């Protein structure tokens, strides 16, 4: 009977009501800005905020996103999946519910979490829309390269120049700044313009690296040739070349990949016009191949049905309820200053607001080069790339690679094929996946159900009542003119504070095995008349040992064969019969007689009774022999 039952998993469900505490952030982050100058310099204010951001806030999301993409990891942050970050709900109360008994080793191989919670919750995702700058803009090499002649043997150290090399190209357009005459002319800008009159606003202009440093790395050290291939990839903000400030970046940014043959180590033996020696740390032998995409970041939200493991927040699956819509508040405030007394004259402290999309972009793009961010230096003091600043970038001198983590992720997803990233379609596809994944990790990082996070806020959260009015900035200095963007102090929240959760629990049950049940039924139907088991050859011998007619057939077959008709008439039967000695037996015997032998007396239903006069048991068959 025990074989009919087995242990196995089964899912039971129950509905639970949980309190929701978070919603998607609609109000900007508030920053307190202090200055020990006569008035606030907004460039320095933004710099101080970034210093605090990278020193005091965990940025593990940059590493975790890179690991997921470059190593093709399936594990994703809690309460997120496939680029989407979901507003979490406190599921810790589910651990106090009597949902299931303890499961033992019989269930260890069953896939899926022991408990799943299904609910509807807001979802957040970042994506990009990209396009290529005009090809004509790069036909003019001076827009993105600085040629360097090497034939002046009086100026250049010939011992550092490969034989036959008369000219090379530095990556980046060189610009001088009259206000900073002490600075050497540096190649650091990419200006994808088709007409000179656009230089003032410079739409789509960007830097070679993630900031206005001149590139210094890396030639390929593994090559035995005098020249070697190098790859350079950085995501950089779009901004005018005349100024660079984290507080004045455009919303758009540029994804770049450059590849070509390079040399390094060329030096001057004389001084230049500024009285300085010149080092060509990275020089392209020919104009390299370059692919650029100007991208617009978009943060969008919707509602999703999710199934989540309440223990670790792992999303088992999800489906979107509605089409995603753009989150309009994600990019409204970019270090927007607020003054309280109605005048900015001589202000040494104020508040600034920064939207979640702006916070993400400035964290993403400035991380690759932290030196000028965390050192507190002026944004206008960028010089040559610091090769010791490698916290969030890849400087690979052996393979000639200089990349931020986003470009490295794309490089590995392209199977480390540098030529694949020169294809605009491939570059765009990988950039979209990379951006979405990095935002997923950013939005899911350091989430607190009590205080929220960078992307989530407490339900019905408000800005400080004494925030002050937003004002404009002129030449990095606050003005008294009201800004176009004015934040709402108490925005109206439409988030439902109650979450209906369907909790599915996997339990262990004792259930009947269908195969065993059917075998039992068939055995009763077809083998119910068996008096004893037939499990070996000896059991078969016992069944035929006292069957005279069957033994006669066997003896006859040993002497001569039977005709085909005789074979067809042979039939055996298993049951009760009277043997040659007059005893009742259960076994196998011929159905009828064989040849001239006696027939078999079958007993259809033997019945045993005791004769009172003789005290003996006798067998009788009311139906008679069959």
C-alpha positions as CSV (number, residue, x, y, z in Angstrom):
1,X,0.0,0.0,0.0
2,X,2.9,2.4,0.8
3,X,4.0,2.1,-2.9
4,X,0.8,3.9,-3.9
5,X,1.8,7.2,-2.2
6,X,4.7,9.5,-2.7
7,X,5.9,12.9,-1.4
8,X,5.9,15.9,-3.7
9,X,5.6,19.7,-4.0
10,X,2.3,21.5,-4.4
11,X,1.5,25.3,-4.5
12,X,-1.0,26.9,-2.3
13,X,-2.0,30.5,-2.5
14,X,-3.4,33.1,-0.2
15,X,-4.1,36.9,-0.5
16,X,-2.3,39.3,1.8
17,X,-2.6,43.1,2.2
18,X,0.7,45.0,2.6
19,X,1.5,48.6,3.2
20,X,3.3,50.5,0.5
21,X,5.8,53.2,1.6
22,X,7.6,54.2,-1.6
23,X,6.8,55.6,-5.0
24,X,8.8,56.7,-8.1
25,X,10.7,59.9,-7.3
26,X,9.0,63.0,-8.6
27,X,10.7,65.7,-6.5
28,X,14.4,66.5,-7.1
29,X,17.2,65.9,-4.7
30,X,18.1,68.9,-2.5
31,X,21.7,69.9,-2.0
32,X,23.0,72.4,0.5
33,X,25.7,74.6,-1.1
34,X,28.2,76.4,1.0
35,X,31.0,78.8,-0.1
36,X,33.9,80.5,1.8
37,X,34.2,83.0,-1.1
38,X,32.6,86.4,-1.3
39,X,29.9,84.8,-3.4
40,X,29.1,81.3,-4.7
41,X,30.9,80.1,-7.8
42,X,28.5,77.6,-9.2
43,X,31.2,75.5,-10.9
44,X,32.8,74.9,-7.6
45,X,29.5,74.2,-6.0
46,X,28.8,71.4,-8.4
47,X,32.3,70.1,-7.9
48,X,31.8,70.0,-4.1
49,X,28.6,68.0,-4.6
50,X,30.3,65.5,-6.8
51,X,33.1,65.1,-4.3
52,X,30.6,64.3,-1.6
53,X,28.7,62.0,-3.9
54,X,31.7,59.7,-4.7
55,X,33.2,59.8,-1.3
56,X,30.2,59.2,0.9
57,X,27.8,57.2,-1.3
58,X,28.2,53.6,-2.4
59,X,28.8,53.4,-6.1
60,X,28.8,49.6,-6.3
61,X,26.1,49.9,-9.0
62,X,28.8,50.9,-11.5
63,X,30.8,47.7,-10.8
64,X,27.8,45.4,-10.6
65,X,26.4,46.7,-13.9
66,X,29.8,46.2,-15.6
67,X,30.1,42.7,-14.2
68,X,26.6,41.7,-15.4
69,X,27.3,42.9,-18.9
70,X,30.9,41.9,-19.4
71,X,30.6,38.5,-17.7
72,X,27.1,37.8,-19.0
73,X,25.8,37.2,-15.4
74,X,22.2,36.3,-14.9
75,X,22.0,37.6,-11.3
76,X,20.4,41.0,-11.2
77,X,19.8,43.5,-8.3
78,X,16.9,42.9,-6.0
79,X,13.5,44.1,-7.2
80,X,14.7,44.6,-10.8
81,X,15.0,42.6,-14.0
82,X,15.8,43.0,-17.7
83,X,16.4,46.8,-17.4
84,X,13.4,47.5,-15.2
85,X,13.6,48.6,-11.6
86,X,10.4,48.0,-9.5
87,X,9.2,49.9,-6.5
88,X,9.7,47.5,-3.6
89,X,7.2,46.6,-1.0
90,X,8.0,45.5,2.6
91,X,7.6,41.7,2.3
92,X,9.4,41.0,5.6
93,X,6.1,40.4,7.3
94,X,5.6,37.3,5.2
95,X,8.3,35.6,7.1
96,X,6.0,35.7,10.2
97,X,3.1,34.0,8.4
98,X,2.4,30.3,8.7
99,X,2.9,29.6,5.0
100,X,4.5,26.2,4.8
101,X,6.1,23.4,6.8
102,X,9.8,22.8,6.7
103,X,10.8,21.1,3.5
104,X,13.4,18.3,3.6
105,X,15.8,16.9,1.1
106,X,13.0,15.4,-1.0
107,X,12.3,18.8,-2.3
108,X,15.8,20.1,-2.9
109,X,15.7,19.6,-6.6
110,X,12.5,21.4,-7.2
111,X,13.0,24.6,-9.2
112,X,11.8,27.9,-8.0
113,X,11.6,29.7,-4.7
114,X,9.7,28.2,-1.8
115,X,7.5,31.3,-1.6
116,X,6.6,33.8,-4.3
117,X,4.7,37.1,-3.9
118,X,2.7,38.4,-6.9
119,X,1.7,42.0,-6.9
120,X,1.2,45.1,-9.1
121,X,3.8,47.9,-8.6
122,X,5.3,50.9,-10.5
123,X,8.3,50.3,-12.7
124,X,11.1,52.5,-13.9
125,X,13.5,52.2,-16.8
126,X,16.2,54.2,-18.5
127,X,16.8,54.1,-22.3
128,X,18.4,56.2,-25.0
129,X,17.5,57.4,-28.5
130,X,20.6,57.9,-30.6
131,X,21.5,59.3,-34.0
132,X,24.8,59.7,-35.9
133,X,26.3,63.2,-36.6
134,X,26.6,64.1,-40.2
135,X,29.4,62.3,-42.0
136,X,30.6,65.5,-43.5
137,X,31.5,66.8,-40.1
138,X,34.3,64.2,-39.9
139,X,35.5,64.8,-43.4
140,X,37.1,67.9,-41.9
141,X,39.8,66.3,-39.8
142,X,40.5,69.5,-37.9
143,X,37.1,69.0,-36.2
144,X,38.4,66.0,-34.3
145,X,42.1,65.5,-34.9
146,X,45.2,67.7,-34.4
147,X,47.9,66.9,-37.0
148,X,51.5,66.9,-35.8
149,X,54.5,67.3,-38.2
150,X,57.6,65.4,-37.2
151,X,60.1,66.6,-39.7
152,X,61.5,69.4,-37.6
153,X,64.6,67.5,-36.4
154,X,65.7,70.6,-34.5
155,X,62.6,70.5,-32.3
156,X,61.9,66.7,-32.1
157,X,64.1,64.1,-30.6
158,X,64.7,61.8,-33.7
159,X,65.6,58.9,-31.5
160,X,62.0,58.7,-30.3
161,X,60.4,58.9,-33.8
162,X,59.9,55.6,-35.7
163,X,61.9,55.5,-39.0
164,X,60.0,57.0,-41.9
165,X,57.2,58.6,-39.8
166,X,56.8,62.2,-40.8
167,X,53.3,63.0,-39.5
168,X,50.8,61.8,-37.0
169,X,47.5,62.8,-35.5
170,X,46.5,63.6,-31.9
171,X,42.9,62.6,-31.1
172,X,40.9,65.7,-30.4
173,X,40.7,69.3,-31.7
174,X,43.1,71.7,-30.1
175,X,41.8,74.9,-28.6
176,X,43.5,77.7,-26.7
177,X,41.9,79.8,-24.0
178,X,42.9,83.4,-23.7
179,X,41.8,83.6,-20.1
180,X,44.1,80.7,-19.3
181,X,47.2,81.7,-21.2
182,X,49.4,79.6,-19.0
183,X,47.7,76.4,-20.2
184,X,49.3,74.6,-23.1
185,X,47.2,74.0,-26.2
186,X,45.6,70.5,-25.6
187,X,43.9,68.2,-28.1
188,X,40.7,67.3,-26.3
189,X,37.5,68.3,-28.2
190,X,35.4,66.7,-30.8
191,X,33.4,69.2,-32.8
192,X,31.1,67.4,-35.3
193,X,29.9,70.6,-37.1
194,X,29.3,71.2,-40.7
195,X,29.4,75.0,-40.6
196,X,31.6,77.4,-38.6
197,X,28.7,79.6,-37.5
198,X,27.5,76.9,-35.1
199,X,30.6,77.1,-33.0
200,X,29.0,79.4,-30.5
201,X,26.3,77.0,-29.3
202,X,28.2,73.9,-30.7
203,X,25.4,71.3,-30.7
204,X,26.8,67.8,-30.3
205,X,30.2,69.0,-29.2
206,X,31.9,66.8,-26.7
207,X,35.3,65.8,-25.2
208,X,37.6,63.0,-26.2
209,X,37.5,61.5,-22.7
210,X,34.7,62.1,-20.2
211,X,36.3,65.4,-19.3
212,X,38.5,67.9,-21.2
213,X,41.8,66.1,-20.5
214,X,44.2,65.3,-23.4
215,X,44.4,61.5,-23.9
216,X,47.7,59.9,-22.9
217,X,47.0,56.2,-23.1
218,X,47.3,53.6,-24.5
219,X,49.5,52.3,-27.2
220,X,49.5,48.5,-27.6
221,X,52.5,47.2,-25.7
222,X,52.1,43.6,-26.9
223,X,52.9,44.4,-30.5
224,X,56.5,43.9,-31.8
225,X,55.9,46.3,-34.7
226,X,56.8,50.0,-34.4
227,X,53.1,50.7,-34.6
228,X,50.2,49.0,-32.9
229,X,46.5,49.3,-32.8
230,X,44.7,51.2,-30.1
231,X,41.0,51.4,-29.1
232,X,39.5,54.4,-27.2
233,X,35.9,54.4,-26.0
234,X,34.3,57.0,-23.7
235,X,30.8,58.3,-23.0
236,X,31.0,62.1,-22.6
237,X,28.7,65.0,-22.0
238,X,27.7,67.4,-24.8
239,X,28.9,70.8,-23.9
240,X,30.5,73.9,-25.5
241,X,34.3,73.8,-25.8
242,X,34.6,77.3,-24.4
243,X,33.5,76.3,-21.0
244,X,33.2,73.0,-19.1
245,X,31.1,72.8,-16.0
246,X,29.2,69.9,-14.5
247,X,26.4,72.4,-13.7
248,X,25.9,73.3,-17.4
249,X,26.0,70.0,-19.2
250,X,23.4,69.5,-21.9
251,X,21.0,66.7,-21.5
252,X,22.4,64.7,-24.5
253,X,25.7,62.9,-24.4
254,X,27.9,61.2,-26.9
255,X,28.9,57.5,-27.3
256,X,32.3,57.2,-29.0
257,X,34.6,54.5,-30.3
258,X,37.9,55.2,-32.0
259,X,40.3,52.6,-33.4
260,X,43.6,52.9,-35.3
261,X,47.3,52.4,-35.4
262,X,49.3,54.4,-32.9
263,X,52.8,55.1,-31.6
264,X,53.9,56.6,-28.3
265,X,56.9,58.0,-26.6
266,X,57.8,60.8,-29.1
267,X,59.4,63.7,-27.3
268,X,60.7,67.1,-28.1
269,X,64.3,68.0,-27.4
270,X,63.6,71.7,-27.4
271,X,61.1,73.9,-25.7
272,X,57.9,75.0,-27.3
273,X,56.6,78.6,-27.5
274,X,55.4,78.4,-23.9
275,X,58.8,77.2,-22.7
276,X,57.7,73.6,-22.1
277,X,58.8,70.3,-23.4
278,X,56.2,68.4,-25.5
279,X,55.4,64.7,-25.2
280,X,53.3,62.9,-27.7
281,X,51.9,60.2,-25.4
282,X,49.5,58.7,-28.0
283,X,49.8,59.6,-31.7
284,X,47.8,58.0,-34.5
285,X,49.9,57.1,-37.5
286,X,46.9,57.7,-39.9
287,X,43.5,59.3,-39.2
288,X,41.8,56.6,-37.1
289,X,38.3,55.1,-37.7
290,X,35.7,56.7,-35.5
291,X,32.0,56.1,-34.8
292,X,29.9,58.6,-32.8
293,X,26.3,58.5,-31.6
294,X,24.6,61.5,-30.1
295,X,22.1,60.1,-27.6
296,X,19.2,61.5,-25.6
297,X,18.6,59.8,-22.3
298,X,15.0,59.0,-21.4
299,X,13.6,57.8,-18.1
300,X,10.2,56.2,-18.4
301,X,7.7,54.6,-16.0
302,X,4.7,52.3,-16.1
303,X,2.9,49.7,-14.0
304,X,3.9,46.1,-13.9
305,X,2.7,42.8,-12.6
306,X,5.6,41.0,-10.9
307,X,6.4,37.8,-9.2
308,X,9.1,38.2,-6.5
309,X,10.9,36.1,-4.0
310,X,10.0,37.9,-0.8
311,X,13.2,36.7,0.9
312,X,15.8,38.2,-1.4
313,X,13.8,40.4,-3.8
314,X,14.7,38.3,-6.8
315,X,12.1,38.9,-9.6
316,X,10.9,35.6,-11.0
317,X,8.9,37.2,-13.8
318,X,7.0,40.4,-14.8
319,X,4.7,41.8,-17.4
320,X,3.9,45.5,-18.2
321,X,0.3,46.6,-17.6
322,X,0.5,49.8,-19.7
323,X,2.8,51.2,-22.3
324,X,5.7,53.1,-20.7
325,X,5.5,56.9,-20.5
326,X,8.4,59.4,-20.2
327,X,9.0,60.7,-16.6
328,X,8.9,64.4,-17.3
329,X,10.5,65.4,-14.0
330,X,13.6,63.3,-14.5
331,X,15.7,66.0,-16.2
332,X,14.1,69.3,-15.1
333,X,16.6,70.4,-12.5
334,X,20.3,70.5,-13.2
335,X,22.0,72.0,-10.1
336,X,19.1,74.5,-10.1
337,X,19.9,77.2,-7.4
338,X,17.3,78.4,-4.9
339,X,17.7,81.6,-2.8
340,X,15.5,82.3,0.2
341,X,15.8,86.1,0.9
342,X,15.0,87.2,-2.6
343,X,18.5,88.4,-3.4
344,X,21.6,86.5,-4.4
345,X,24.0,89.4,-3.8
346,X,26.9,88.2,-1.6
347,X,25.2,84.9,-1.0
348,X,27.5,82.3,0.6
349,X,24.9,79.5,1.0
350,X,21.8,78.4,-0.8
351,X,20.0,75.2,-1.9
352,X,20.2,73.5,-5.2
353,X,18.0,70.8,-6.7
354,X,19.0,67.9,-9.0
355,X,16.6,65.6,-10.7
356,X,17.1,61.9,-10.7
357,X,17.9,61.7,-14.4
358,X,20.5,64.4,-14.0
359,X,22.0,62.7,-11.0
360,X,22.3,59.5,-12.8
361,X,24.0,61.1,-15.9
362,X,26.5,63.1,-13.9
363,X,27.3,60.0,-11.8
364,X,27.7,57.9,-14.9
365,X,29.8,60.2,-17.0
366,X,32.0,61.8,-14.3
367,X,33.0,58.5,-12.7
368,X,35.5,57.5,-15.4
369,X,37.8,60.4,-14.5
370,X,37.5,61.1,-10.7
371,X,40.7,63.1,-10.2
372,X,39.3,66.5,-11.0
373,X,36.0,65.6,-9.3
374,X,37.3,64.5,-5.9
375,X,40.3,66.7,-5.7
376,X,38.2,69.9,-5.7
377,X,40.2,71.4,-8.6
378,X,38.7,74.0,-10.9
379,X,36.8,72.6,-13.9
380,X,39.0,74.7,-16.1
381,X,42.3,73.3,-14.9
382,X,42.2,70.0,-16.9
383,X,45.5,69.1,-18.6
384,X,46.8,65.7,-19.6
385,X,45.1,62.5,-18.6
386,X,46.1,61.2,-15.2
387,X,47.1,57.5,-15.7
388,X,46.8,56.8,-12.0
389,X,43.1,57.7,-12.1
390,X,41.7,54.3,-12.9
391,X,38.9,53.6,-10.4
392,X,36.2,53.4,-13.0
393,X,38.0,52.9,-16.2
394,X,40.2,50.5,-18.1
395,X,43.7,51.5,-19.0
396,X,45.2,48.5,-20.7
397,X,48.7,49.2,-22.0
398,X,49.2,45.6,-23.1
399,X,46.3,45.6,-25.5
400,X,46.1,49.3,-26.2
401,X,42.8,50.0,-24.6
402,X,41.5,53.2,-22.9
403,X,37.8,52.9,-22.0
404,X,35.3,53.7,-19.4
405,X,33.2,50.9,-17.9
406,X,30.3,51.5,-20.3
407,X,32.6,51.2,-23.4
408,X,34.3,48.1,-21.8
409,X,31.0,46.5,-21.4
410,X,30.1,47.0,-25.0
411,X,33.6,45.8,-26.1
412,X,33.2,42.5,-24.2
413,X,29.6,42.1,-25.6
414,X,31.1,42.5,-29.1
415,X,33.4,39.6,-28.3
416,X,36.3,42.0,-27.9
417,X,36.3,42.8,-31.6
418,X,37.3,46.5,-32.0
419,X,36.1,46.6,-35.5
420,X,32.5,45.5,-34.6
421,X,32.0,48.7,-32.6
422,X,32.8,50.8,-35.6
423,X,29.5,49.6,-37.1
424,X,26.9,52.2,-36.1
425,X,24.1,49.7,-35.8
426,X,26.1,47.4,-33.5
427,X,27.3,50.4,-31.5
428,X,23.8,51.7,-31.1
429,X,22.4,48.3,-30.1
430,X,25.1,47.7,-27.4
431,X,24.8,51.2,-26.1
432,X,21.1,50.9,-25.6
433,X,21.5,47.7,-23.6
434,X,24.4,49.1,-21.6
435,X,22.6,52.3,-20.7
436,X,19.5,50.4,-19.6
437,X,21.5,48.0,-17.5
438,X,23.5,50.7,-15.8
439,X,20.3,52.6,-14.9
440,X,18.7,49.5,-13.6
441,X,21.6,49.0,-11.2
442,X,21.6,52.7,-10.3
443,X,17.8,52.8,-9.5
444,X,18.0,49.6,-7.4
445,X,21.0,50.7,-5.4
446,X,20.7,51.4,-1.6
447,X,16.9,51.4,-1.5
448,X,15.5,52.0,2.0
449,X,11.8,51.5,2.7
450,X,12.0,54.2,5.3
451,X,13.9,57.0,3.4
452,X,13.7,55.9,-0.3
453,X,16.7,56.1,-2.6
454,X,18.1,58.1,-5.6
455,X,15.1,56.9,-7.7
456,X,12.4,56.3,-5.2
457,X,10.8,58.6,-2.5
458,X,8.5,58.3,0.4
459,X,4.8,58.5,-0.7
460,X,3.6,62.1,-0.8
461,X,7.1,63.4,-0.1
462,X,7.6,67.2,-0.3
463,X,10.4,69.6,-0.8
464,X,11.5,71.8,2.2
465,X,9.1,74.7,2.8
466,X,12.1,77.1,3.0
467,X,13.6,75.9,-0.3
468,X,13.3,79.4,-1.9
469,X,12.8,80.4,-5.4
470,X,14.9,79.1,-8.3
471,X,17.1,81.7,-10.0
472,X,19.3,81.8,-13.1
473,X,23.1,81.6,-13.3
474,X,25.2,84.0,-15.3
475,X,28.9,83.1,-15.9
476,X,28.8,80.7,-12.9
477,X,27.4,83.4,-10.6
478,X,23.9,83.5,-9.1
479,X,21.5,86.2,-10.3
480,X,18.3,87.7,-8.9
481,X,16.3,86.7,-12.0
482,X,13.8,83.9,-11.5
483,X,14.4,80.7,-13.4
484,X,11.9,79.3,-15.8
485,X,11.8,76.0,-13.9
486,X,10.1,76.4,-10.5
487,X,9.7,73.3,-8.3
488,X,6.4,72.4,-6.7
489,X,6.9,72.2,-2.9
490,X,4.0,69.8,-2.2
491,X,3.3,67.7,-5.4
492,X,0.1,65.6,-5.3
493,X,0.7,61.9,-5.0
494,X,-1.6,59.4,-6.6
495,X,0.1,56.3,-5.3
496,X,-2.1,53.7,-3.5
497,X,-0.6,53.0,-0.1
498,X,-2.1,49.5,-0.1
499,X,-0.7,46.6,-2.1
500,X,-2.7,43.4,-2.7
501,X,-0.2,40.6,-2.7
502,X,-1.0,37.0,-3.7
503,X,1.4,34.7,-1.8
504,X,2.1,31.4,-3.4
505,X,3.8,28.9,-1.1
506,X,5.3,25.6,-2.2
507,X,4.5,22.9,0.3
508,X,5.1,19.2,0.6
509,X,2.1,16.8,0.3
510,X,1.5,13.1,0.3
511,X,-0.2,12.1,-3.0
512,X,-1.0,8.9,-4.8
513,X,1.3,7.8,-7.6
514,X,-0.9,7.4,-10.7
515,X,1.3,4.7,-12.2
516,X,1.2,2.7,-9.1
517,X,-2.6,3.0,-8.8
518,X,-3.1,1.8,-12.4
519,X,-0.7,-1.1,-11.9
520,X,-2.7,-2.1,-8.8
521,X,-6.0,-2.0,-10.6
522,X,-4.6,-4.0,-13.5
523,X,-3.1,-6.6,-11.2
524,X,-6.4,-7.1,-9.4
525,X,-8.2,-7.5,-12.7
526,X,-5.8,-9.8,-14.5
527,X,-3.8,-11.5,-11.8
528,X,-6.3,-11.6,-9.0
529,X,-6.7,-15.4,-9.4
530,X,-3.1,-16.2,-8.7
531,X,-2.9,-18.3,-5.6
532,X,0.8,-17.7,-5.1
533,X,3.4,-15.6,-6.7
534,X,5.3,-16.6,-9.8
535,X,8.6,-15.0,-9.6
536,X,11.2,-17.5,-10.8
537,X,11.7,-20.7,-12.8
538,X,11.2,-22.9,-9.8
539,X,7.7,-21.5,-9.3
540,X,6.9,-22.4,-13.0
541,X,8.2,-26.0,-12.4
542,X,5.9,-26.4,-9.5
543,X,2.9,-25.3,-11.6
544,X,3.5,-28.1,-14.2
545,X,5.1,-30.9,-12.0
546,X,1.8,-32.8,-11.6
547,X,0.0,-32.0,-14.8
548,X,-0.1,-35.4,-16.7
549,X,-1.7,-34.2,-19.9
550,X,0.8,-31.3,-20.2
551,X,3.7,-33.7,-19.5
552,X,2.4,-36.1,-22.1
553,X,2.5,-33.3,-24.7
554,X,6.1,-32.5,-23.8
555,X,7.1,-36.2,-24.0
556,X,5.4,-36.5,-27.4
557,X,7.2,-33.4,-28.8
558,X,10.5,-35.0,-27.8
559,X,9.8,-38.0,-30.0
560,X,8.0,-36.5,-33.0
561,X,6.8,-33.1,-34.0
562,X,3.1,-32.1,-34.2
563,X,1.3,-31.0,-37.3
564,X,0.3,-27.4,-37.7
565,X,-3.4,-28.2,-37.0
566,X,-2.4,-30.2,-33.9
567,X,-0.5,-27.2,-32.6
568,X,-3.5,-24.9,-33.1
569,X,-5.7,-27.2,-31.0
570,X,-3.3,-27.2,-28.0
571,X,-4.5,-25.0,-25.2
572,X,-3.4,-24.7,-21.6
573,X,-5.1,-23.2,-18.6
574,X,-4.1,-22.0,-15.1
575,X,-6.5,-23.0,-12.4
576,X,-7.7,-25.7,-10.0
577,X,-7.9,-29.2,-11.3
578,X,-7.8,-32.9,-10.1
579,X,-4.5,-34.5,-11.0
580,X,-3.9,-38.2,-11.9
581,X,-3.8,-39.2,-8.2
582,X,-7.1,-37.7,-7.5
583,X,-5.7,-34.7,-5.6
584,X,-6.8,-31.1,-5.9
585,X,-4.1,-29.0,-7.4
586,X,-3.5,-25.4,-8.6
587,X,-1.3,-25.2,-11.6
588,X,-1.0,-25.3,-15.4
589,X,-2.7,-28.1,-17.3
590,X,-4.0,-28.9,-20.8
591,X,-7.5,-27.5,-21.3
592,X,-8.7,-30.8,-22.7
593,X,-7.3,-34.2,-23.4
594,X,-4.3,-34.8,-25.6
595,X,-4.2,-37.6,-28.1
596,X,-5.7,-40.7,-26.3
597,X,-5.0,-39.4,-22.8
598,X,-7.6,-38.7,-20.2
599,X,-9.2,-35.3,-20.0
600,X,-8.6,-32.7,-17.3
601,X,-11.1,-32.4,-14.5
602,X,-11.2,-28.6,-13.7
603,X,-12.7,-27.2,-10.5
604,X,-14.0,-23.7,-11.1
605,X,-14.5,-22.7,-7.5
606,X,-13.3,-25.1,-4.9
607,X,-14.9,-24.9,-1.5
608,X,-13.6,-26.5,1.7
609,X,-15.9,-27.9,4.4
610,X,-15.6,-30.2,7.5
611,X,-17.5,-33.5,7.8
612,X,-18.9,-33.7,11.3
613,X,-18.9,-37.4,11.5
614,X,-15.3,-37.9,10.4
615,X,-13.7,-34.6,11.5
616,X,-12.0,-34.2,8.1
617,X,-11.8,-31.4,5.6
618,X,-13.1,-32.2,2.1
619,X,-13.3,-30.2,-1.1
620,X,-16.4,-30.1,-3.3
621,X,-17.4,-28.2,-6.4
622,X,-21.1,-27.3,-6.5
623,X,-20.7,-26.4,-10.2
624,X,-19.0,-29.6,-11.0
625,X,-16.0,-30.0,-13.3
626,X,-15.5,-27.6,-16.1
